[in-house]
Amino acid sequence: MNAALKPLVLIVEDEADIVTLLKYNLEKDGFRVVTATDGEEALLLAGEQTPHIVLLDWMLPLMSGLEVCRQLRRNAKTRDIPIIMLTARGEEGDRVRGLNSGADDYITKPFSPTELVARMRAVLRRASPGMTDETLQFADVTMDLAAHRVRRNGRDVHLGPTEFRLLRHFMQHPGRVFSREQLLDLVWGHDVYVEPRTVDVHIRRLRKAMNEETELDLIRTVRSAGYALDTKSI
């Protein structure tokens, strides 16, 4: 996917470890990231770069997250930017204050990166329906997530729902090796019990649908490790 098409996230957080965790997970999931460590810097960056979404801590140097939220909402240039408050303050009264200050969602620490990304995408869909209509590109494969269509070398590739989810996951993380167990968690979900060898069956189906006789097999089997999407030979 063209980097310019990736949603831009402004992280406003003064704890370096949390910034590192958020940046890693968001970039892995297809976002661009800019960061601010205090409220004044956050307002400056939001005005300059107009992010698609803001992740905002409550307890910040110089200016509280609540005040940052209020000022973003008062500014005509930034008032429509979705804001998710990400804070250790988990009492109901705090949540109400955060939402009343203009936040679109409120997530308490510690948080699940997977849930955070899902809630960010939900907020983005409500704010900008076209923003999450992504097109993924790898080698000669194009994946239109909005139309649920895959093409390779200009031809349609017909995939079942599980194969589509598998390919989407691989195309969002090209070159990275995933074990069967990781794929089960990330593609099938934690709450679904499936035998690990089931992954092999769906990988074979994906390969059969993706690869015509003269085409390179883009799904690489890594012995004793798992599978990856890349252009290296198997």
C-alpha positions in Angstrom: 0.0 0.0 0.0 1.3 3.5 -0.9 2.6 5.1 2.3 0.7 8.3 1.5 -2.6 6.3 1.7 -2.0 4.9 5.2 -3.9 6.6 8.0 -1.7 9.0 10.0 -1.9 8.6 13.8 -0.8 11.2 16.3 0.3 9.5 19.5 0.3 12.0 22.5 2.0 10.1 25.3 5.0 11.0 27.6 5.9 7.4 28.6 8.6 6.2 26.2 7.8 2.5 26.6 4.1 3.0 25.7 5.1 5.1 22.7 7.4 2.3 21.5 4.7 -0.3 21.9 2.1 1.7 20.2 4.4 2.7 17.3 5.5 -0.9 16.7 1.9 -2.3 16.7 0.4 0.6 14.6 3.1 0.6 11.9 2.8 -3.2 11.7 -1.0 -2.8 11.1 -0.5 -0.3 8.3 -0.6 3.1 10.0 1.8 6.0 9.8 2.8 7.4 13.2 3.9 10.8 14.6 4.4 11.4 18.3 4.2 14.2 20.8 5.2 14.0 24.5 3.3 17.0 25.8 0.1 18.8 25.1 1.5 21.9 23.5 3.6 19.8 21.0 0.4 17.8 20.3 -1.6 20.9 19.4 1.2 22.1 17.2 1.6 18.8 15.3 -2.2 18.3 14.9 -2.4 21.8 13.3 0.6 21.2 11.0 0.0 17.6 9.9 -3.8 17.1 10.4 -3.7 13.4 11.5 -6.5 11.0 10.7 -6.8 10.0 14.3 -5.3 11.0 17.7 -4.4 8.7 20.6 -4.3 10.9 23.6 -3.1 10.3 27.2 -4.8 12.2 30.0 -1.8 12.8 32.3 0.6 15.0 30.2 3.2 17.6 30.9 2.3 21.3 30.4 -1.4 20.6 29.6 -3.7 17.8 30.4 -5.2 15.5 27.8 -8.6 16.8 28.6 -7.5 20.4 27.7 -5.8 19.1 24.5 -9.0 17.4 23.5 -11.1 20.6 24.2 -8.6 22.8 22.2 -8.6 20.4 19.3 -12.4 20.5 19.2 -12.4 24.4 19.3 -10.0 24.7 16.3 -11.8 24.6 12.9 -8.9 22.8 11.3 -8.8 20.0 13.9 -12.3 19.8 15.4 -13.3 16.8 13.2 -10.2 14.6 13.9 -11.3 11.4 15.8 -9.7 11.3 19.3 -9.3 8.2 21.4 -8.2 8.8 25.0 -5.8 6.1 26.2 -5.3 6.5 30.0 -4.8 4.7 33.3 -7.8 6.6 34.7 -10.5 4.0 34.5 -13.2 5.2 36.9 -16.6 5.8 35.4 -16.5 9.5 36.2 -13.1 9.8 34.4 -14.6 8.1 31.3 -17.6 10.4 31.3 -15.3 13.5 31.6 -13.1 12.2 28.8 -16.0 11.6 26.5 -17.7 14.9 27.5 -14.4 16.8 26.6 -14.9 15.6 23.0 -13.2 12.2 22.8 -14.7 9.6 20.4 -13.6 6.6 22.5 -11.9 5.9 25.8 -9.6 3.0 26.5 -7.9 2.3 29.8 -4.4 1.0 30.4 -3.2 -1.7 30.3 -4.7 -2.3 26.9 -4.7 -4.9 24.2 -3.0 -3.6 21.0 -5.3 -5.8 18.9 -8.4 -4.3 20.5 -7.0 -0.8 20.3 -6.4 -1.2 16.5 -9.9 -2.6 16.1 -11.5 0.3 17.9 -9.3 2.8 16.0 -10.6 1.3 12.7 -14.2 1.5 14.0 -13.7 5.2 14.9 -12.1 5.9 11.5 -14.9 4.1 9.6 -17.5 6.3 11.4 -15.5 9.5 10.8 -14.2 8.8 7.2 -15.8 5.8 5.6 -13.3 5.8 2.7 -10.2 5.8 5.0 -10.4 2.1 5.7 -11.3 1.1 2.2 -7.7 0.0 1.7 -6.0 -1.5 -1.3 -3.0 -3.8 -0.4 -0.3 -4.4 -3.0 2.5 -7.0 -3.0 4.5 -8.0 -6.1 1.9 -8.6 -8.8 -1.0 -9.1 -6.4 -3.6 -6.4 -5.6 -6.1 -6.8 -2.8 -9.1 -4.5 -2.6 -10.4 -4.8 0.9 -13.5 -2.7 0.2 -14.6 -4.8 -2.8 -13.3 -8.0 -1.3 -11.5 -8.7 -4.6 -8.0 -10.1 -5.3 -6.2 -9.8 -8.6 -2.9 -11.2 -9.8 -1.3 -10.1 -13.1 -4.6 -8.6 -14.0 -6.7 -11.7 -13.5 -9.3 -12.3 -10.7 -8.2 -14.7 -8.0 -11.2 -16.4 -6.3 -10.7 -17.1 -2.6 -12.8 -18.5 0.1 -13.4 -16.4 3.3 -10.6 -18.0 5.3 -8.1 -17.8 2.4 -9.0 -14.2 1.9 -8.3 -13.4 5.6 -5.0 -15.4 5.4 -3.8 -13.5 2.4 -4.9 -10.2 3.9 -2.9 -10.9 7.0 0.2 -11.9 4.9 -0.1 -8.8 2.7 -0.3 -6.6 5.8 3.0 -8.2 7.1 5.1 -9.1 4.0 8.3 -11.0 4.6 7.4 -11.9 8.2 7.2 -15.5 9.2 4.2 -16.7 11.2 3.9 -20.0 12.9 0.7 -22.1 12.6 -0.3 -21.1 16.2 0.2 -17.4 15.5 -1.9 -17.6 12.3 -4.6 -19.4 14.2 -4.7 -16.6 16.8 -4.4 -13.8 14.3 -6.7 -15.1 11.5 -9.1 -17.5 13.1 -9.2 -15.8 16.5 -8.4 -16.7 20.2 -11.9 -18.1 20.8 -12.0 -20.6 18.0 -10.5 -24.0 18.5 -8.9 -25.3 15.3 -6.2 -27.9 14.9 -2.9 -26.3 13.9 -2.7 -28.6 10.8 -5.9 -26.9 9.5 -3.6 -24.0 8.6 -1.7 -26.2 6.2 -5.0 -27.1 4.4 -5.9 -23.5 3.9 -2.4 -22.6 2.8 -2.6 -25.2 0.1 -6.0 -23.8 -1.0 -4.5 -20.3 -1.1 -1.6 -21.4 -3.2 -3.8 -23.3 -5.6 -6.0 -20.2 -6.2 -3.1 -17.8 -6.3 -0.6 -19.6 -8.5 -0.9 -20.4 -12.2 1.6 -22.7 -13.7 4.3 -20.2 -14.7 3.9 -17.9 -11.7 6.1 -17.6 -8.6 4.7 -19.1 -5.4 4.6 -16.1 -3.1 3.8 -18.2 0.0 7.1 -19.4 1.4 7.2 -22.4 3.8 9.9 -22.0 6.4 10.8 -25.3 7.9 10.0 -25.7 11.6 8.9 -22.1 11.7 5.8 -21.5 9.6 4.8 -19.4 6.5 5.6 -16.0 5.0 4.7 -13.9 2.0 7.7 -13.0 0.0 9.4 -13.3 -3.4 12.2 -15.6 -2.2 12.2 -19.2 -3.4 10.7 -21.8 -1.2 
